[in-house]
């Protein structure tokens, strides 16, 4: 009899585990606790409480910025406070389904610090060896967000029980509505009915498995709304003019705001003379490495098509510049000849992830003697070489690169790069400020 009871108990537990596993594997949303279990009085109390949204970050810095902007738009549309996850400015991490990603964000930094090799392999924590989380506003300027009265609050960690501690600290209901992210393109969020006839053409190229309407999310009474990934320029399908404007505005105004970035980039911008062309060439990994040659050709064509009117009477001057070994002397000469309006003597700043740009892009340096990179500037070299307890220092150069490129009179980027997309938005912002000033 005792054996029969144990067997029955085991069977029930196994069945329960299967049901829970099925819930997480399927792309469905779940509410904790279920609304059906709540009394009407409890639901009314929930409606009057402060409400929050949060999400799980992943990928590189500029991909995280896109996720942040999407989350800010949703927070504004739902009139909720955004619990901002920490910003990783170290090595990019990978997307994973929301269950695995939540585990990685919480446990991988701990396991790596404790050198738990089995746990590191099991959770695929290798890329978290250079994971460096920081508060978002220590890197990005959110003053435009606050001016629009979009409410934000910085999460103080990525533990999976953070929401419950947060609810206890603020004396809030623990209710959470979870939007599961089981596949890379699990859900797309609409501010309109996705079945309207005018959106049918958009649906033909839709790679997302589920469509979620903002009005559906707006009606949720739970205190917390938790997403998996919010990355993707196509994650939000917006038609409402206010939200369309908001997305464009946030992309332009949400820029770097670290004192070292501002100081170093401004010094180099002044050294370049304030008026220059900037180029971003991403070469380091994946599709960008495969398309390196094609990207260089596209960038050079764009330079020739967009730079000043040709004047080929300065070949001797160009040859002389190429033989000046001192960066400071060449920079001074280049600044003094910009009035000649020769495209091959144009002042150009190259932002790139290439470890040795002059060896990897010799044709560009040979053709454009007034082309400079971050490593050409003394203050940047000091920044790269110095060692402090502040872990941010060694991770700043790509951000300084982006800020310098953003202030150019003309920017030419790498196709499909979110880094280039960021610089393009910021470049438009600064050029608009210059126009109105």
C-alpha positions as CSV (number, residue, x, y, z in Angstrom):
1,X,0.0,0.0,0.0
2,X,2.8,2.4,0.9
3,X,4.5,1.6,-2.4
4,X,1.3,2.4,-4.3
5,X,1.0,5.8,-2.5
6,X,4.6,6.7,-3.4
7,X,4.1,5.7,-7.0
8,X,1.0,7.8,-7.3
9,X,2.7,10.8,-5.7
10,X,5.6,10.5,-8.1
11,X,3.3,10.2,-11.1
12,X,1.4,13.4,-10.0
13,X,4.6,15.3,-9.5
14,X,6.0,14.2,-12.9
15,X,2.7,15.3,-14.6
16,X,2.9,18.7,-12.9
17,X,6.5,19.2,-14.0
18,X,5.4,18.3,-17.6
19,X,2.7,20.9,-17.5
20,X,5.0,23.6,-16.2
21,X,7.6,22.7,-18.8
22,X,4.9,22.9,-21.6
23,X,3.9,26.4,-20.4
24,X,7.4,27.7,-20.7
25,X,8.2,26.0,-24.0
26,X,5.1,27.3,-25.8
27,X,5.0,30.9,-26.8
28,X,2.2,31.9,-24.4
29,X,1.7,34.5,-21.7
30,X,1.0,33.6,-18.2
31,X,-0.2,35.5,-15.2
32,X,1.0,34.9,-11.6
33,X,-1.3,34.7,-9.7
34,X,-4.1,33.9,-12.2
35,X,-6.8,36.5,-12.5
36,X,-9.5,33.8,-12.1
37,X,-8.3,33.2,-8.6
38,X,-8.7,36.8,-7.6
39,X,-11.8,38.4,-6.1
40,X,-13.2,41.6,-7.8
41,X,-12.1,43.7,-4.8
42,X,-8.5,42.4,-5.3
43,X,-8.6,43.3,-9.0
44,X,-9.8,46.8,-8.2
45,X,-7.0,47.3,-5.7
46,X,-4.5,46.2,-8.4
47,X,-5.8,48.8,-10.8
48,X,-5.0,51.6,-8.3
49,X,-1.4,50.5,-7.6
50,X,1.8,51.8,-9.3
51,X,2.6,49.6,-12.3
52,X,5.9,48.6,-13.8
53,X,7.4,46.9,-16.8
54,X,10.8,45.3,-17.2
55,X,12.7,43.1,-19.7
56,X,15.8,40.9,-20.2
57,X,18.8,42.6,-21.9
58,X,21.3,40.9,-24.3
59,X,23.7,41.5,-27.2
60,X,26.0,44.5,-27.7
61,X,25.7,48.0,-26.3
62,X,23.8,49.5,-29.2
63,X,21.4,46.5,-29.4
64,X,20.7,47.0,-25.7
65,X,20.0,50.7,-26.5
66,X,17.4,49.7,-29.1
67,X,15.8,47.4,-26.5
68,X,15.8,50.3,-24.0
69,X,14.1,52.7,-26.4
70,X,11.4,50.1,-27.2
71,X,10.8,49.6,-23.5
72,X,10.6,53.3,-22.9
73,X,7.9,53.6,-25.7
74,X,5.9,50.7,-24.2
75,X,6.2,52.2,-20.7
76,X,4.9,55.6,-22.0
77,X,2.1,53.9,-23.9
78,X,1.0,51.9,-20.9
79,X,1.6,54.6,-18.3
80,X,3.9,52.3,-16.4
81,X,7.3,52.9,-14.8
82,X,10.2,51.1,-16.6
83,X,12.4,49.1,-14.3
84,X,15.6,49.4,-16.3
85,X,17.9,46.4,-16.3
86,X,21.6,46.9,-16.0
87,X,23.6,47.9,-19.1
88,X,26.4,45.5,-20.1
89,X,29.2,47.6,-21.6
90,X,31.6,44.6,-21.8
91,X,31.6,41.7,-24.3
92,X,28.3,41.2,-26.1
93,X,26.2,38.4,-24.8
94,X,23.8,36.2,-26.9
95,X,20.0,36.0,-27.1
96,X,18.5,33.0,-25.3
97,X,14.9,32.0,-24.5
98,X,13.7,34.0,-21.5
99,X,14.1,31.2,-19.0
100,X,17.7,30.5,-19.9
101,X,18.5,34.2,-20.3
102,X,17.2,35.1,-16.8
103,X,19.3,32.3,-15.4
104,X,22.4,33.5,-17.2
105,X,22.0,37.1,-16.2
106,X,21.6,36.1,-12.5
107,X,24.1,33.2,-12.2
108,X,26.8,33.4,-14.8
109,X,28.7,36.4,-13.3
110,X,28.7,34.6,-9.9
111,X,29.8,31.2,-11.4
112,X,32.6,32.8,-13.3
113,X,33.8,34.7,-10.3
114,X,33.7,31.5,-8.3
115,X,35.3,29.5,-11.2
116,X,32.5,26.9,-11.2
117,X,33.5,25.2,-14.5
118,X,30.7,22.7,-14.7
119,X,28.0,25.4,-14.1
120,X,29.7,27.7,-16.6
121,X,29.5,25.0,-19.3
122,X,26.0,24.0,-18.4
123,X,24.6,27.5,-18.6
124,X,26.8,28.5,-21.5
125,X,28.3,31.3,-19.5
126,X,31.5,31.7,-21.5
127,X,30.6,35.1,-23.0
128,X,29.9,36.5,-19.5
129,X,33.6,36.4,-18.6
130,X,33.8,40.1,-19.8
131,X,30.3,41.0,-18.6
132,X,30.4,44.5,-17.1
133,X,27.0,45.7,-15.8
134,X,26.4,49.4,-15.1
135,X,23.4,51.7,-14.3
136,X,22.0,52.9,-17.6
137,X,22.3,56.6,-16.8
138,X,26.0,56.2,-16.0
139,X,26.4,55.7,-19.8
140,X,23.3,57.1,-21.6
141,X,21.7,60.5,-21.2
142,X,18.0,60.1,-20.4
143,X,17.3,63.8,-19.8
144,X,14.9,63.9,-22.8
145,X,13.1,60.8,-21.4
146,X,12.6,62.6,-18.1
147,X,11.5,65.8,-19.8
148,X,8.7,63.8,-21.4
149,X,7.7,62.5,-17.9
150,X,8.4,58.9,-18.8
151,X,9.0,57.2,-15.4
152,X,12.1,55.1,-15.0
153,X,13.8,53.3,-12.1
154,X,17.1,51.5,-12.2
155,X,17.1,47.8,-11.3
156,X,19.8,47.1,-8.7
157,X,20.5,43.6,-10.0
158,X,19.3,40.9,-12.4
159,X,18.3,38.2,-9.9
160,X,15.1,36.3,-10.9
161,X,13.4,37.2,-7.6
162,X,14.1,40.9,-7.9
163,X,10.5,41.8,-8.7
164,X,9.3,40.1,-5.5
165,X,11.9,42.0,-3.4
166,X,10.9,45.2,-5.1
167,X,7.2,44.6,-4.4
168,X,7.9,43.9,-0.7
169,X,10.1,47.0,-0.4
170,X,7.3,49.2,-2.0
171,X,4.4,47.3,-0.3
172,X,3.0,46.3,-3.6
173,X,1.0,43.3,-4.8
174,X,3.3,40.6,-6.2
175,X,1.2,40.0,-9.3
176,X,3.3,39.5,-12.5
177,X,2.2,39.1,-16.1
178,X,5.0,37.3,-18.0
179,X,5.3,37.6,-21.8
180,X,7.4,34.5,-22.6
181,X,10.2,34.8,-25.2
182,X,10.6,31.1,-26.3
183,X,11.9,31.9,-29.8
184,X,14.1,34.7,-31.3
185,X,11.0,36.2,-32.9
186,X,8.4,35.2,-30.4
187,X,6.2,38.4,-30.4
188,X,5.7,41.7,-32.1
189,X,3.8,44.5,-30.4
190,X,1.3,46.7,-32.2
191,X,-0.4,50.0,-31.3
192,X,-3.3,49.0,-33.7
193,X,-5.2,45.9,-34.7
194,X,-2.7,43.8,-36.8
195,X,-5.6,42.4,-38.8
196,X,-6.6,45.8,-40.4
197,X,-6.5,45.6,-44.2
198,X,-3.9,48.4,-44.4
199,X,-1.5,46.2,-42.4
200,X,-1.9,43.1,-44.6
201,X,1.1,44.0,-46.7
202,X,3.3,44.4,-43.6
203,X,2.2,40.9,-42.5
204,X,3.6,39.3,-45.6
205,X,7.1,39.9,-44.4
206,X,6.3,39.3,-40.7
207,X,8.8,36.9,-39.0
208,X,7.2,37.1,-35.6
209,X,5.1,34.2,-34.3
210,X,2.7,36.2,-32.1
211,X,1.0,39.6,-32.4
212,X,0.3,41.5,-29.2
213,X,-1.7,44.7,-29.1
214,X,-0.8,47.5,-26.8
215,X,-4.5,47.9,-25.8
216,X,-4.4,44.2,-24.6
217,X,-1.3,45.0,-22.4
218,X,-2.9,48.3,-21.3
219,X,-5.8,46.3,-19.8
220,X,-3.6,44.1,-17.7
221,X,-4.2,44.8,-13.9
222,X,-1.0,43.1,-12.7
223,X,1.6,45.2,-10.9
224,X,4.5,44.0,-13.1
225,X,4.7,43.3,-16.8
226,X,7.8,41.3,-17.6
227,X,9.1,40.7,-21.2
228,X,11.9,38.5,-22.4
229,X,13.8,40.3,-25.3
230,X,12.7,43.7,-26.6
231,X,15.5,44.0,-29.1
232,X,14.7,44.7,-32.8
233,X,14.0,47.7,-34.8
234,X,10.9,45.9,-36.1
235,X,9.8,44.8,-32.6
236,X,7.3,47.6,-32.3
237,X,4.9,48.1,-35.2
238,X,3.7,51.7,-34.7
239,X,1.1,53.7,-36.5
240,X,-0.1,56.3,-33.9
241,X,1.7,59.6,-34.8
242,X,2.6,60.3,-31.2
243,X,4.4,57.0,-30.7
244,X,6.0,57.2,-34.2
245,X,7.4,60.6,-33.3
246,X,8.5,59.4,-29.8
247,X,10.5,56.5,-31.3
248,X,12.4,58.9,-33.7
249,X,12.9,61.5,-30.9
250,X,14.3,59.0,-28.4
251,X,16.7,57.5,-31.0
252,X,18.1,60.9,-31.7
253,X,18.3,62.2,-28.1
254,X,19.4,59.1,-26.2
255,X,23.2,59.4,-26.4
256,X,26.3,58.8,-24.5
257,X,26.7,60.8,-21.3
258,X,29.9,59.7,-19.5
259,X,32.3,62.5,-18.5
260,X,35.4,60.7,-19.9
261,X,33.6,60.2,-23.2
262,X,32.5,63.8,-23.4
263,X,35.9,65.2,-22.5
264,X,38.0,62.9,-24.8
265,X,35.7,63.2,-27.8
266,X,35.4,67.0,-27.5
267,X,39.2,67.3,-27.5
268,X,39.6,65.2,-30.7
269,X,36.7,67.0,-32.4
270,X,38.5,70.3,-31.8
271,X,41.8,68.8,-33.1
272,X,40.0,67.8,-36.3
273,X,38.9,71.4,-36.8
274,X,35.3,70.9,-36.0
275,X,34.3,70.3,-39.7
276,X,35.0,66.8,-41.0
277,X,33.5,63.7,-42.6
278,X,33.2,60.5,-40.5
279,X,33.1,56.9,-41.6
280,X,32.3,53.7,-39.6
281,X,33.8,50.5,-40.8
282,X,32.8,47.4,-38.8
283,X,34.9,44.4,-39.7
284,X,35.3,42.3,-36.5
285,X,32.8,39.4,-36.6
286,X,30.0,37.5,-38.3
287,X,28.4,38.9,-41.5
288,X,30.5,42.1,-41.2
289,X,33.8,40.2,-41.5
290,X,32.4,38.3,-44.5
291,X,31.3,41.5,-46.2
292,X,34.4,43.5,-45.4
293,X,35.6,44.0,-49.0
294,X,32.1,44.9,-50.2
295,X,31.6,47.4,-47.3
296,X,34.9,49.1,-48.1
297,X,33.9,49.6,-51.7
298,X,30.5,51.0,-50.7
299,X,32.1,53.4,-48.3
300,X,34.6,54.6,-50.9
301,X,31.8,55.2,-53.4
302,X,29.8,57.1,-50.8
303,X,32.8,59.3,-50.1
304,X,33.4,60.1,-53.7
305,X,29.7,60.8,-54.3
306,X,29.2,63.0,-51.2
307,X,32.5,64.9,-50.8
308,X,33.4,68.3,-52.2
309,X,33.8,69.1,-55.9
310,X,36.9,67.5,-57.4
311,X,40.1,69.5,-57.9
312,X,43.0,67.4,-59.2
313,X,45.6,70.1,-59.2
314,X,46.9,69.1,-55.8
315,X,48.6,65.8,-56.4
316,X,52.0,67.0,-55.2
317,X,50.4,68.3,-51.9
318,X,48.6,64.9,-51.5
319,X,51.9,63.0,-52.0
320,X,53.7,65.3,-49.5
321,X,51.0,64.7,-46.9
322,X,51.3,60.9,-47.2
323,X,55.0,61.1,-46.3
324,X,54.5,63.1,-43.1
325,X,55.1,60.7,-40.3
326,X,54.1,63.0,-37.4
327,X,50.4,62.8,-36.8
328,X,50.4,66.3,-35.3
329,X,52.1,67.8,-38.3
330,X,49.9,66.1,-40.8
331,X,46.8,67.1,-38.8
332,X,47.9,70.7,-38.8
333,X,48.6,70.6,-42.6
334,X,45.2,69.0,-43.3
335,X,43.4,71.6,-41.3
336,X,45.1,74.4,-43.3
337,X,44.0,73.0,-46.7
338,X,40.4,72.2,-46.3
339,X,39.5,75.4,-48.3
340,X,40.8,73.6,-51.4
341,X,37.7,71.4,-51.6
342,X,39.5,68.4,-52.9
343,X,37.7,65.1,-51.9
344,X,41.0,63.3,-51.5
345,X,42.3,65.9,-49.1
346,X,39.1,65.9,-47.0
347,X,39.4,65.7,-43.3
348,X,38.1,62.2,-42.4
349,X,37.6,60.5,-39.1
350,X,37.5,56.7,-39.2
351,X,35.6,54.8,-36.4
352,X,36.3,51.1,-36.6
353,X,36.6,47.9,-34.6
354,X,39.7,46.9,-36.7
355,X,42.7,46.3,-34.4
356,X,45.1,47.8,-37.0
357,X,43.2,50.0,-39.5
358,X,46.2,51.0,-41.5
359,X,47.1,47.4,-42.3
360,X,43.5,46.3,-42.9
361,X,42.5,49.3,-45.0
362,X,45.7,50.4,-46.7
363,X,43.9,51.6,-49.9
364,X,41.9,54.1,-47.9
365,X,44.9,55.5,-46.0
366,X,46.8,55.7,-49.3
367,X,44.0,57.6,-51.0
368,X,43.0,59.9,-48.2
369,X,46.1,61.3,-46.4
370,X,43.9,63.4,-44.0
371,X,42.2,60.3,-42.6
372,X,42.6,59.8,-38.8
373,X,41.6,57.2,-36.2
374,X,41.2,57.3,-32.5
375,X,44.7,55.9,-31.9
376,X,46.2,58.9,-33.7
377,X,45.4,61.2,-30.8
378,X,47.5,61.5,-27.7
379,X,44.8,61.9,-25.2
380,X,43.0,58.8,-26.5
381,X,46.3,56.8,-26.3
382,X,46.6,57.7,-22.6
383,X,43.0,56.6,-22.1
384,X,43.7,53.3,-23.7
385,X,46.9,52.7,-21.8
386,X,46.1,53.8,-18.3
387,X,45.1,51.4,-15.6
388,X,42.6,52.3,-12.9
389,X,40.3,50.5,-10.5
390,X,37.5,52.0,-12.6
391,X,36.6,49.1,-15.0
392,X,34.8,51.5,-17.4
393,X,38.1,53.1,-18.6
394,X,39.2,50.2,-20.8
395,X,35.7,49.9,-22.4
396,X,35.3,53.5,-23.4
397,X,37.2,53.8,-26.7
398,X,34.3,52.5,-28.9
399,X,31.9,55.0,-27.2
400,X,34.4,57.8,-27.8
401,X,34.7,56.7,-31.4
402,X,30.9,56.9,-31.8
403,X,30.7,60.4,-30.2
404,X,33.3,61.8,-32.5
405,X,31.7,60.2,-35.6
406,X,28.3,61.7,-34.5
407,X,29.5,65.3,-34.6
408,X,30.7,65.1,-38.3
409,X,29.3,67.2,-41.1
410,X,28.7,64.0,-43.0
411,X,28.5,60.5,-41.8
412,X,28.9,57.3,-43.8
413,X,28.2,54.0,-42.0
414,X,28.3,50.2,-42.3
415,X,25.1,48.7,-43.6
416,X,23.1,46.7,-41.1
417,X,25.2,47.8,-38.2
418,X,23.3,49.0,-35.1
419,X,26.5,51.0,-34.1
420,X,26.2,52.9,-37.4
421,X,22.4,53.3,-36.9
422,X,23.2,54.9,-33.5
423,X,25.8,57.3,-35.0
424,X,23.4,58.2,-37.8
425,X,20.6,59.2,-35.4
426,X,23.0,61.2,-33.2
427,X,24.5,62.9,-36.3
428,X,21.0,64.0,-37.3
429,X,20.4,65.3,-33.8
430,X,23.7,67.4,-33.7
431,X,23.2,68.7,-37.3
432,X,19.7,69.8,-36.3
433,X,21.1,71.6,-33.2
434,X,23.8,73.3,-35.4
435,X,21.1,74.4,-37.9
436,X,18.9,76.0,-35.2
437,X,21.9,77.6,-33.4
